[in-house]
Amino acid sequence: MFARENTGALPSDMEELRRRIDEVDARIVRLLDERARLARRVGEVKRERGLSAYVPSRERAVMDRVFALSEGEFPRKGLEMVFREIISCSISLEARLRIAYLGPETTFTHEAARRAFGSSVDFEPQASVPEVFARVERGEAQYGVVPVENSMEGAVTHTLDELMNSPLKVCGEVYLPVSQNLLSREELLDRVSVVRSHPMAIAQCASWLRKHLPGARIEEVESTGEAARAAASEPGVAAVGSELAAEVYGLNVLARNIQDSRANATRFIILGRLWAGATGRDKTSVVFSVKDRPGVLKDALSAFADEGINLTRIESRPSRKRAWTYVFFADFQGHPDEERVQRALAKLEEYCPYVSVIGAYPEAPAEGF
């Protein structure tokens, strides 16, 4: 016997509360229609002036204002999700955006792209980081999303190598906690005999897999998305992947958060043709080389320290021009429009034969990572 919804008479106070909720819903719908009309007009103006539909600095201002207006009754996370989709729908009314990302579908990069752009744009999975860059460079996609570093594994070298020579700029960033889950068409853990996933995902869950599935065969595949597809079609197979993969492929989540470290997170960057305008809470990314003399890196970094600028990351990569020569990638808090940043970059050029600003963008929150 199935339980049925109680559709009997309601107390008068409950009826009144529901009536008022219906009135609020009606106002929300009317206001969304009004916002859509304004968004279409904004799109017309942007097209007339050759402006981009996606403006990270404006989105940051909208989100900050929304949070400031809230009285705290509606959960902040929910408010962010609601307005992310409102903004995404508004962008789709202004222009058709194509977003290239390191695929396939349901990977963490896909999830990061959805977090950045919402679900109302066109997502185009690519097989490699260079293909994401190439697609945006050719104008076949307006923006790209690729991983740049992981809190446990360090830099994504393929991304750094592409940034070194690409004309594209970093115009945004997204932090995503790595939440690995065991996904399967099976309903019980003891029915799982094979576990598949990307090598990094398997490594991140090695202790959990040894403890809970000691007899299962572990198989490495190209991506967590590929593993999820296999789990959806083959009995006895489970995948390590995201909850988005479970949603897309109709899989059961047999266990959540099975990664060995809860502090694991990945940082993704958004690639475009221009960097973002200043918001007051920004990051700038720069690549530079140094002269071959003692203490030159210390001198170069003093350009930031002297202006009170906080470096948040520095990485070295082979220059690929001459053996045993290197370039440095650095991120720091601030924006090229600021005078102190301009002074720091000018001083950096005194010590470095090559300096290039490769991006400026609103600093994304990384709370809890």
Secondary structure, 3 states (H helix, E strand, C coil): CCCCCCCCCCCHHHHHHHHHHHHHHHHHHHHHHHHHHHHHHHHHHHHHHCCCCCCHHHHHHHHHHHHHHCCCCCCHHHHHHHHHHHHHHHHHHHCCCEEEEECCCCCHHHHHHHHHHCCCCEEEEECCHHHHHHHHHCCCCCEEEEEEEECCCEECHHHHHHHHHCCCEEEEEEEEECCCEEEECCCCHHHCCEEEECHHHHHHCHHHHHHHCCCCEEEECCCHHHHHHHHHHCCCEEEEECHHHHHHHCCEEEECCCCCCCCCEEEEEEEECCCCCCCCCEEEEEEEECCCCCCHHHHHHHHHHCCCCCEEEEEEEECCCCCCCEEEEEEEECCCCCHHHHHHHHHHHHHCCEEEEEEEEECCCCCCC
